[in-house]
Amino acid sequence: MHDKSIPFEATIRWIKKETRDTATYALKINSREIQRTYTFKPGQFNMLYIPGIGEAPISISSSPTDHEIMHTIRIAGDVTTYISRLNAGDVIGVRGPFGSNWPLEEIEDRDLMIIAGGVGIAPLRSVIRHILMSGRRKKPTSRAPIGRKFILYGAKTPKDMIFRDEFPRYMDAFQVFLTVDKADPEEYWRGEVGLITGLLNKVSFNPLNTVVFMCGPEVMMQGMTKEMILRGVPGEKIFISMERNMNCGMGVCGHCMFGPKFVCKDGPVFRFTDIEGFLGIKEI
């Protein structure tokens, strides 16, 4: 097993521009030995390291069965700004994987509702791709499919939607509902306009048989969590991924303390009932 405290080198294989300030980077680990031992679970993150600049925690947006490790990165600081200037073939440092993961065992025999806002869909893309690939690998069976799957996604405008070109493929396994805060008059948009909470009125689901995976701005997660509980979804079946600042990735520096917990070590994926007392409280 490789030492997570020591960065290893990875080469950028390709870059896909998602929006004006966000792109997906596919990385290939340079060391064959680390390639053999490196594994991750959907929801975990890596620390991406740039010598002389620093490192930043970035969620993994690929499935564990993908050939490359993908990170979908929005420009938000020195490290991500530097990465945005890199090209395919450049090498960066990686540490990880770190953190908790989406509890896929919770969705067995249940419906799954994925709720995301903005770039918050990046760590959920790992789950989406994992489910899509698992469905393709399964042999035909006489049994009825177990569990319905939904994606509810909101962005500021159509141009701010991450993975917009991928949603048609997601419809192979999910019912997909999209909304934007504001439609761009210069761009044709057939979807909904309004808050993501409005999408719940279009979804028919059994709240007592539903598991929720959610990531996005904290104010959005507070609102959606409240709506889901009002509709009867048990709080212990709601899981959220926090995006508060992390620094070391191992719960040593204390930079990401979240109440009594560390986002990097105890999270970033939390069961709602474990953090409901301090979700949304600033500077905690």
Residue frames as qw, qx, qy, qz and C-alpha x, y, z in Angstrom:
[[0.000, 0.889, 0.458, 0.000, 0.00, 0.00, 0.00],
 [0.420, 0.492, -0.039, 0.762, 1.42, 3.40, -0.93],
 [0.319, -0.379, -0.448, 0.744, 2.10, 6.08, 1.69],
 [0.109, 0.829, 0.509, 0.206, -0.71, 8.67, 1.48],
 [0.307, -0.862, -0.050, 0.400, 1.46, 11.32, 3.13],
 [0.361, -0.398, 0.503, 0.677, 3.90, 11.34, 0.19],
 [0.565, 0.630, -0.006, -0.533, 2.83, 12.80, -3.18],
 [0.627, 0.017, 0.678, 0.382, 3.22, 10.61, -6.26],
 [0.078, 0.374, -0.378, -0.843, 3.46, 11.82, -9.84],
 [0.525, 0.484, 0.698, -0.058, 0.61, 11.60, -12.32],
 [0.166, -0.085, 0.478, 0.858, 0.45, 12.75, -15.93],
 [0.474, 0.474, 0.260, -0.695, -2.49, 14.67, -17.36],
 [0.446, 0.158, 0.810, 0.348, -3.84, 12.50, -20.19],
 [0.072, 0.503, 0.535, 0.675, -6.58, 14.86, -21.38],
 [0.011, 0.282, 0.399, -0.873, -8.51, 17.95, -20.34],
 [0.011, 0.559, 0.722, 0.406, -12.18, 18.66, -21.01],
 [0.056, -0.104, 0.153, -0.981, -13.51, 22.18, -20.59],
 [0.056, -0.497, -0.854, 0.143, -16.82, 22.07, -18.69],
 [0.011, 0.934, 0.355, -0.034, -17.64, 25.76, -18.14],
 [0.284, 0.882, -0.151, 0.345, -15.80, 29.09, -18.30],
 [0.154, -0.738, 0.546, -0.366, -14.01, 28.37, -14.98],
 [0.751, -0.256, 0.567, -0.220, -14.24, 24.57, -14.61],
 [0.595, 0.476, -0.592, -0.263, -12.55, 21.68, -16.40],
 [0.946, -0.231, 0.201, -0.103, -12.14, 17.93, -15.97],
 [0.159, 0.710, -0.685, -0.038, -8.59, 16.54, -15.86],
 [0.992, -0.031, -0.082, -0.095, -7.88, 12.86, -16.47],
 [0.148, -0.768, 0.618, -0.077, -4.74, 11.65, -14.70],
 [0.937, 0.122, -0.327, 0.023, -2.64, 8.53, -15.17],
 [0.638, -0.710, 0.289, 0.069, -0.40, 7.46, -12.29],
 [0.400, 0.741, -0.535, -0.066, 3.22, 7.30, -13.47],
 [0.157, -0.430, 0.868, -0.191, 4.46, 4.60, -11.09],
 [0.630, -0.026, -0.684, -0.367, 3.33, 1.07, -12.02],
 [0.326, -0.102, -0.832, 0.437, 3.69, -0.04, -8.42],
 [0.189, 0.203, 0.414, -0.867, 1.37, 2.71, -7.18],
 [0.526, 0.074, -0.435, -0.727, -1.01, 1.99, -10.07],
 [0.529, -0.089, -0.841, -0.071, -1.41, -1.54, -8.70],
 [0.305, -0.278, -0.738, 0.534, -2.08, -0.45, -5.11],
 [0.145, 0.078, 0.121, -0.979, -4.06, 2.77, -5.60],
 [0.147, -0.484, -0.822, -0.261, -7.80, 2.31, -5.08],
 [0.142, -0.009, 0.277, -0.950, -10.60, 4.67, -4.08],
 [0.092, 0.508, 0.851, -0.096, -14.32, 4.67, -3.38],
 [0.051, 0.642, 0.414, 0.643, -16.91, 7.08, -4.84],
 [0.382, -0.885, -0.229, -0.139, -17.01, 10.24, -2.74],
 [0.703, -0.476, 0.031, 0.527, -13.34, 10.32, -1.71],
 [0.268, 0.960, -0.079, -0.007, -10.86, 13.03, -2.71],
 [0.805, 0.097, -0.066, 0.582, -7.20, 13.52, -3.55],
 [0.226, -0.859, 0.066, 0.455, -4.82, 16.30, -2.60],
 [0.709, 0.595, 0.131, 0.355, -3.37, 17.71, -5.85],
 [0.550, -0.672, 0.094, 0.488, 0.12, 19.09, -5.31],
 [0.538, 0.784, -0.002, 0.310, 2.01, 21.74, -7.28],
 [0.714, -0.212, -0.174, 0.644, 5.66, 22.18, -6.15],
 [0.284, 0.028, -0.028, 0.958, 6.32, 25.69, -4.94],
 [0.316, -0.361, -0.288, -0.829, 2.61, 26.59, -4.97],
 [0.440, -0.160, 0.610, -0.639, 0.86, 24.21, -2.58],
 [0.095, -0.138, -0.961, -0.219, -1.88, 21.62, -2.74],
 [0.496, -0.034, 0.066, -0.865, -5.66, 21.56, -2.85],
 [0.396, 0.113, 0.887, -0.207, -8.29, 18.91, -2.00],
 [0.453, 0.247, -0.397, -0.759, -10.22, 17.89, -5.12],
 [0.778, 0.069, 0.501, -0.374, -13.03, 15.34, -5.26],
 [0.201, -0.148, 0.869, 0.426, -12.57, 12.38, -7.59],
 [0.576, 0.361, 0.087, -0.728, -15.19, 12.59, -10.35],
 [0.512, 0.289, -0.728, -0.351, -14.46, 9.25, -12.03],
 [0.929, -0.233, -0.045, -0.285, -15.63, 5.76, -11.23],
 [0.556, -0.565, 0.606, 0.067, -13.20, 3.34, -9.53],
 [0.785, 0.169, 0.565, 0.189, -13.42, 1.23, -12.71],
 [0.444, 0.892, -0.047, -0.074, -12.41, 4.07, -15.07],
 [0.855, 0.227, -0.077, 0.460, -8.97, 3.80, -16.66],
 [0.309, 0.424, -0.217, 0.823, -7.97, 7.28, -15.49],
 [0.265, -0.549, -0.569, 0.552, -8.48, 9.20, -12.27],
 [0.125, 0.621, 0.355, 0.687, -10.61, 12.25, -13.08],
 [0.229, -0.486, -0.435, 0.722, -10.86, 15.50, -11.16],
 [0.139, 0.753, 0.442, 0.466, -13.32, 18.24, -12.09],
 [0.469, -0.335, -0.254, 0.777, -11.73, 21.49, -10.93],
 [0.082, 0.924, 0.306, 0.213, -13.12, 24.99, -10.60],
 [0.433, 0.397, -0.238, 0.773, -10.67, 27.89, -10.39],
 [0.500, -0.797, -0.278, -0.197, -10.82, 29.06, -6.78],
 [0.564, -0.778, 0.208, 0.184, -7.26, 29.76, -5.55],
 [0.011, -0.762, 0.581, 0.285, -3.55, 29.64, -6.34],
 [0.419, -0.177, 0.879, 0.144, -3.31, 25.88, -6.86],
 [0.553, 0.523, 0.647, -0.051, -6.41, 25.55, -9.04],
 [0.309, 0.894, -0.087, -0.312, -5.40, 28.64, -11.03],
 [0.130, -0.599, 0.734, 0.294, -2.01, 27.06, -11.73],
 [0.494, 0.103, 0.861, 0.066, -3.63, 23.75, -12.72],
 [0.517, 0.725, 0.369, -0.265, -5.94, 25.62, -15.13],
 [0.238, 0.841, -0.371, -0.314, -2.83, 26.67, -17.08],
 [0.432, -0.331, 0.820, 0.179, -1.51, 23.14, -17.49],
 [0.627, 0.395, -0.400, -0.539, -1.81, 21.03, -20.64],
 [0.994, 0.011, 0.049, -0.099, -2.10, 17.35, -21.49],
 [0.780, 0.377, -0.314, 0.389, 1.29, 15.75, -20.88],
 [0.046, -0.662, 0.426, -0.615, 2.13, 17.89, -17.85],
 [0.609, -0.153, -0.738, 0.248, 2.85, 16.17, -14.53],
 [0.359, -0.648, 0.168, -0.650, 1.38, 17.05, -11.12],
 [0.119, 0.181, -0.881, 0.421, 1.66, 15.58, -7.64],
 [0.676, -0.359, -0.364, -0.531, -1.14, 13.57, -6.02],
 [0.019, -0.181, 0.850, -0.495, -1.75, 12.39, -2.44],
 [0.669, -0.022, 0.191, -0.719, -4.62, 10.18, -1.47],
 [0.273, -0.580, -0.414, -0.646, -7.25, 9.00, -1.57],
 [0.052, 0.031, -0.623, 0.780, -8.68, 10.53, 1.60],
 [0.428, -0.038, 0.144, -0.891, -12.00, 10.80, 3.38],
 [0.511, 0.200, 0.769, -0.327, -15.25, 8.92, 3.69],
 [0.030, 0.003, -0.756, -0.654, -17.25, 7.69, 0.72],
 [0.626, -0.057, -0.137, -0.766, -20.86, 7.50, -0.46],
 [0.433, -0.152, 0.842, -0.284, -22.40, 4.49, 1.35],
 [0.459, 0.166, -0.625, -0.609, -23.45, 2.43, -1.66],
 [0.183, -0.127, -0.965, 0.142, -24.54, -0.40, 0.65],
 [0.209, 0.318, 0.509, -0.772, -27.37, 1.89, 1.85],
 [0.468, 0.336, -0.212, -0.790, -29.03, 1.99, -1.57],
 [0.126, 0.019, -0.972, -0.197, -29.55, -1.75, -1.93],
 [0.092, -0.504, -0.858, -0.021, -33.27, -2.47, -2.33],
 [0.041, -0.735, -0.365, 0.570, -34.00, 1.28, -2.13],
 [0.430, 0.831, 0.230, 0.267, -34.56, 4.23, -4.42],
 [0.564, -0.274, -0.002, 0.779, -31.63, 6.64, -4.83],
 [0.196, 0.943, 0.246, 0.103, -32.04, 10.38, -5.22],
 [0.606, -0.065, 0.030, 0.792, -28.91, 12.29, -6.21],
 [0.024, 0.962, 0.272, 0.004, -29.22, 16.02, -5.58],
 [0.634, -0.130, 0.090, 0.757, -26.49, 18.41, -6.71],
 [0.132, 0.967, 0.170, -0.137, -25.91, 22.11, -7.16],
 [0.140, 0.910, -0.373, -0.116, -23.20, 23.69, -9.33],
 [0.404, 0.539, -0.737, 0.058, -19.82, 21.95, -9.18],
 [0.541, -0.301, 0.646, -0.446, -21.25, 19.81, -6.35],
 [0.928, 0.239, 0.015, -0.286, -22.16, 17.24, -8.97],
 [0.393, 0.644, -0.655, 0.038, -18.46, 16.37, -9.39],
 [0.168, -0.315, 0.885, -0.298, -18.15, 13.98, -6.39],
 [0.704, 0.204, 0.500, -0.462, -21.55, 12.53, -7.29],
 [0.638, 0.562, -0.396, -0.348, -20.44, 11.81, -10.86],
 [0.052, 0.395, -0.912, 0.094, -18.31, 9.05, -9.37],
 [0.476, 0.140, 0.764, -0.413, -21.49, 7.35, -8.11],
 [0.660, 0.546, 0.065, -0.512, -23.36, 8.00, -11.35],
 [0.461, 0.570, -0.642, -0.224, -20.59, 6.49, -13.51],
 [0.145, -0.239, 0.934, -0.222, -20.22, 3.55, -11.11],
 [0.592, 0.287, 0.593, -0.465, -23.94, 2.76, -11.38],
 [0.635, 0.613, -0.185, -0.433, -23.95, 3.15, -15.18],
 [0.305, 0.516, -0.796, -0.087, -20.95, 0.83, -15.57],
 [0.315, -0.091, 0.884, -0.333, -22.35, -1.71, -13.11],
 [0.678, 0.402, 0.337, -0.515, -25.59, -1.82, -15.09],
 [0.588, 0.606, -0.427, -0.323, -23.73, -2.52, -18.32],
 [0.121, 0.424, -0.894, 0.077, -21.73, -5.36, -16.77],
 [0.561, -0.020, 0.673, -0.480, -24.72, -7.18, -15.31],
 [0.005, -0.044, -0.920, -0.388, -25.98, -10.25, -17.13],
 [0.497, -0.248, -0.338, -0.760, -29.65, -10.34, -18.16],
 [0.023, 0.051, 0.889, -0.455, -31.92, -11.51, -15.37],
 [0.232, -0.499, -0.743, -0.381, -35.59, -12.39, -15.05],
 [0.304, -0.580, -0.547, 0.520, -35.86, -10.36, -11.85],
 [0.117, 0.924, 0.270, 0.246, -37.33, -6.86, -11.97],
 [0.409, 0.443, -0.290, 0.743, -34.82, -4.05, -11.46],
 [0.502, -0.620, -0.507, 0.327, -34.56, -2.99, -7.82],
 [0.312, -0.628, -0.143, 0.698, -34.72, 0.67, -6.92],
 [0.406, 0.835, 0.263, 0.263, -35.45, 3.75, -9.00],
 [0.568, -0.260, 0.005, 0.781, -32.74, 6.34, -9.47],
 [0.159, 0.938, 0.295, 0.091, -33.15, 10.10, -9.78],
 [0.506, -0.037, -0.026, 0.861, -30.81, 13.01, -10.49],
 [0.006, -0.947, -0.321, -0.008, -31.89, 16.53, -9.51],
 [0.606, -0.096, 0.066, 0.787, -29.35, 19.13, -10.60],
 [0.091, 0.958, 0.269, -0.034, -29.36, 22.91, -10.50],
 [0.581, -0.001, 0.083, 0.810, -26.96, 25.56, -11.77],
 [0.018, -0.543, -0.150, 0.826, -26.92, 29.35, -11.98],
 [0.517, 0.580, -0.176, -0.605, -27.37, 29.42, -15.79],
 [0.955, 0.281, 0.076, -0.055, -27.27, 26.82, -18.60],
 [0.527, 0.700, -0.407, 0.257, -23.65, 27.84, -19.30],
 [0.229, -0.612, 0.632, -0.417, -22.73, 27.01, -15.70],
 [0.945, -0.107, 0.127, -0.282, -23.95, 23.41, -15.91],
 [0.181, -0.548, 0.811, 0.098, -21.20, 20.87, -15.30],
 [0.277, -0.008, 0.951, 0.135, -21.28, 17.67, -17.44],
 [0.530, 0.409, 0.156, -0.726, -24.15, 19.10, -19.47],
 [0.538, 0.400, -0.589, -0.451, -23.30, 16.92, -22.47],
 [0.140, 0.154, -0.969, 0.133, -23.34, 13.78, -20.30],
 [0.479, 0.061, 0.507, -0.714, -26.91, 14.03, -18.99],
 [0.762, 0.241, -0.290, -0.526, -28.42, 12.21, -22.00],
 [0.540, 0.231, -0.805, 0.082, -26.25, 9.19, -21.12],
 [0.127, -0.122, 0.734, -0.656, -27.29, 9.38, -17.48],
 [0.668, 0.067, 0.066, -0.739, -30.88, 8.87, -18.63],
 [0.596, 0.162, -0.768, -0.172, -29.99, 5.24, -19.39],
 [0.471, -0.173, -0.802, 0.323, -30.26, 4.52, -15.66],
 [0.118, -0.338, -0.488, 0.796, -31.69, 7.66, -14.03],
 [0.101, 0.847, 0.486, 0.192, -34.67, 9.95, -14.25],
 [0.456, -0.044, -0.056, 0.887, -32.98, 13.33, -14.73],
 [0.033, -0.909, -0.413, -0.049, -34.43, 16.69, -13.69],
 [0.516, 0.062, -0.010, 0.855, -32.56, 19.93, -14.41],
 [0.045, -0.935, -0.351, 0.004, -33.09, 23.55, -13.45],
 [0.478, 0.245, -0.083, 0.840, -31.27, 26.89, -13.65],
 [0.155, -0.560, -0.424, 0.695, -31.62, 29.99, -11.51],
 [0.267, 0.736, -0.003, -0.621, -31.73, 32.15, -14.60],
 [0.759, 0.384, 0.464, 0.248, -32.09, 31.24, -18.27],
 [0.266, -0.397, 0.328, 0.815, -29.73, 32.98, -20.67],
 [0.546, 0.659, 0.234, -0.462, -31.81, 34.76, -23.35],
 [0.311, 0.677, -0.551, -0.376, -29.02, 34.11, -25.85],
 [0.072, 0.232, -0.968, -0.061, -29.10, 30.35, -25.30],
 [0.689, -0.171, -0.415, -0.569, -32.05, 28.07, -26.00],
 [0.034, -0.179, 0.865, -0.467, -33.09, 26.34, -22.77],
 [0.576, -0.251, -0.574, -0.524, -35.99, 23.89, -22.53],
 [0.479, -0.194, -0.778, 0.358, -35.54, 22.96, -18.88],
 [0.370, -0.798, -0.471, 0.069, -36.91, 24.39, -15.68],
 [0.228, 0.526, -0.208, 0.792, -36.08, 27.85, -14.31],
 [0.578, -0.679, -0.004, -0.453, -36.10, 28.29, -10.55],
 [0.328, -0.595, 0.675, -0.288, -34.71, 26.89, -7.33],
 [0.321, 0.200, -0.920, -0.106, -33.76, 23.23, -7.21],
 [0.263, 0.106, 0.785, -0.550, -36.36, 22.64, -4.48],
 [0.599, 0.352, 0.008, -0.719, -39.00, 23.16, -7.16],
 [0.438, 0.299, -0.787, -0.315, -37.87, 19.98, -8.93],
 [0.129, -0.020, 0.923, -0.362, -39.20, 17.88, -6.06],
 [0.570, 0.334, 0.332, -0.674, -42.74, 18.62, -7.25],
 [0.641, 0.468, -0.419, -0.440, -41.94, 16.75, -10.48],
 [0.278, 0.310, -0.905, 0.086, -40.55, 13.63, -8.83],
 [0.833, -0.299, -0.093, -0.456, -42.75, 10.76, -7.67],
 [0.446, 0.320, -0.781, 0.299, -40.97, 8.73, -4.98],
 [0.746, -0.528, -0.398, -0.076, -41.59, 6.78, -1.80],
 [0.045, -0.827, 0.375, -0.416, -39.88, 8.81, 0.96],
 [0.744, -0.497, 0.402, -0.195, -39.61, 5.87, 3.36],
 [0.920, 0.084, 0.313, 0.220, -37.77, 3.83, 0.71],
 [0.498, 0.814, -0.037, 0.297, -35.45, 6.59, -0.53],
 [0.677, -0.431, 0.022, 0.597, -31.77, 7.29, 0.14],
 [0.266, 0.961, 0.053, 0.051, -30.46, 10.77, -0.70],
 [0.691, -0.143, 0.098, 0.702, -26.90, 11.63, -1.79],
 [0.131, 0.958, 0.240, 0.082, -26.41, 15.41, -1.90],
 [0.581, -0.279, 0.059, 0.762, -23.63, 17.91, -2.61],
 [0.236, 0.719, 0.313, 0.574, -23.61, 21.62, -3.40],
 [0.017, 0.500, -0.248, 0.830, -23.63, 25.03, -1.72],
 [0.126, -0.123, -0.833, 0.525, -24.48, 24.71, 1.98],
 [0.378, 0.197, 0.242, -0.871, -27.54, 26.94, 1.69],
 [0.631, 0.149, -0.519, -0.557, -28.88, 24.66, -1.03],
 [0.450, 0.006, -0.884, 0.123, -28.22, 21.54, 1.03],
 [0.100, 0.118, 0.635, -0.757, -29.96, 23.07, 4.04],
 [0.531, 0.207, -0.017, -0.821, -33.04, 23.88, 1.96],
 [0.648, 0.154, -0.647, -0.371, -33.19, 20.52, 0.20],
 [0.266, 0.019, -0.895, 0.357, -32.60, 18.57, 3.40],
 [0.289, 0.154, 0.479, -0.814, -35.48, 20.41, 5.06],
 [0.637, 0.226, -0.245, -0.695, -37.74, 19.69, 2.07],
 [0.537, 0.142, -0.823, -0.117, -36.82, 15.99, 2.00],
 [0.089, -0.068, -0.836, 0.538, -37.54, 15.58, 5.71],
 [0.438, 0.201, 0.236, -0.844, -40.85, 17.42, 5.35],
 [0.687, 0.227, -0.443, -0.530, -41.74, 14.93, 2.63],
 [0.917, -0.267, 0.129, -0.267, -40.99, 12.04, 4.98],
 [0.755, 0.397, -0.458, 0.252, -37.44, 10.96, 4.09],
 [0.763, -0.599, -0.131, 0.206, -35.71, 9.81, 7.31],
 [0.024, -0.950, 0.310, 0.020, -32.81, 12.08, 8.27],
 [0.594, -0.472, 0.631, 0.164, -30.53, 9.08, 8.72],
 [0.727, 0.327, 0.545, 0.258, -31.05, 8.19, 5.04],
 [0.338, 0.936, 0.015, 0.096, -29.76, 11.58, 3.83],
 [0.758, -0.273, 0.140, 0.576, -26.03, 11.81, 3.12],
 [0.257, 0.966, 0.013, -0.003, -24.25, 15.04, 2.23],
 [0.774, 0.094, -0.012, 0.626, -20.73, 15.85, 1.05],
 [0.212, -0.921, -0.080, 0.317, -19.20, 18.96, 2.58],
 [0.670, 0.555, 0.053, 0.489, -16.85, 21.20, 0.59],
 [0.310, -0.946, 0.084, 0.036, -15.35, 23.28, 3.38],
 [0.335, 0.790, -0.500, 0.116, -11.65, 24.13, 3.12],
 [0.944, -0.288, 0.079, 0.139, -9.25, 21.28, 3.82],
 [0.064, 0.897, -0.435, -0.044, -5.51, 21.59, 4.14],
 [0.201, -0.519, 0.831, 0.013, -3.67, 18.43, 5.19],
 [0.693, 0.119, -0.559, -0.440, -6.21, 15.74, 4.27],
 [0.592, -0.008, -0.782, 0.196, -5.50, 13.72, 7.43],
 [0.556, -0.739, -0.331, -0.189, -7.11, 15.61, 10.31],
 [0.694, -0.159, -0.267, 0.650, -3.79, 16.89, 11.64],
 [0.246, 0.228, -0.008, 0.942, -3.82, 20.64, 10.96],
 [0.006, -0.531, -0.652, 0.541, -7.36, 21.35, 12.21],
 [0.031, 0.133, -0.281, -0.950, -8.06, 23.64, 9.25],
 [0.413, -0.183, -0.603, -0.657, -11.32, 21.91, 8.35],
 [0.004, 0.166, 0.840, -0.517, -12.85, 21.41, 11.81],
 [0.400, -0.302, -0.468, -0.728, -16.61, 21.11, 11.47],
 [0.742, -0.539, -0.002, -0.399, -18.08, 21.19, 14.96],
 [0.669, -0.532, 0.519, -0.026, -16.47, 18.19, 16.68],
 [0.879, 0.217, 0.389, 0.169, -15.51, 16.59, 13.36],
 [0.178, -0.522, 0.489, 0.676, -12.91, 17.03, 10.61],
 [0.705, 0.544, -0.002, -0.455, -14.23, 17.27, 7.06],
 [0.403, 0.599, -0.668, -0.179, -11.10, 15.62, 5.64],
 [0.044, 0.245, -0.949, 0.193, -11.03, 12.64, 8.01],
 [0.351, 0.259, 0.773, -0.461, -14.62, 12.12, 9.20],
 [0.588, 0.671, 0.210, -0.400, -16.06, 13.39, 5.89],
 [0.151, 0.014, -0.067, -0.986, -16.42, 14.75, 3.36],
 [0.515, -0.289, -0.620, -0.517, -19.50, 12.48, 3.21],
 [0.123, -0.084, 0.700, -0.698, -21.61, 12.70, 6.37],
 [0.179, -0.516, -0.831, -0.105, -24.91, 11.21, 7.47],
 [0.113, -0.640, -0.148, -0.745, -27.21, 14.20, 8.00],
 [0.676, -0.672, -0.244, -0.177, -28.25, 13.15, 11.51],
 [0.780, -0.220, -0.182, 0.557, -24.59, 13.20, 12.56],
 [0.365, 0.004, 0.019, 0.931, -24.12, 16.89, 11.66],
 [0.050, -0.722, -0.551, -0.416, -27.58, 18.47, 11.67],
 [0.424, -0.784, -0.312, 0.329, -26.75, 20.48, 14.78],
 [0.296, -0.670, 0.190, 0.654, -24.07, 22.51, 13.05],
 [0.459, 0.353, 0.593, 0.559, -24.85, 22.35, 9.31],
 [0.128, 0.812, 0.364, 0.439, -25.04, 25.89, 7.97],
 [0.435, -0.873, -0.046, 0.218, -23.30, 27.51, 10.92],
 [0.523, 0.761, -0.217, 0.316, -20.46, 29.69, 9.63],
 [0.116, 0.690, -0.567, 0.435, -16.97, 29.60, 11.10],
 [0.780, -0.403, 0.362, -0.314, -17.57, 26.36, 12.95]]
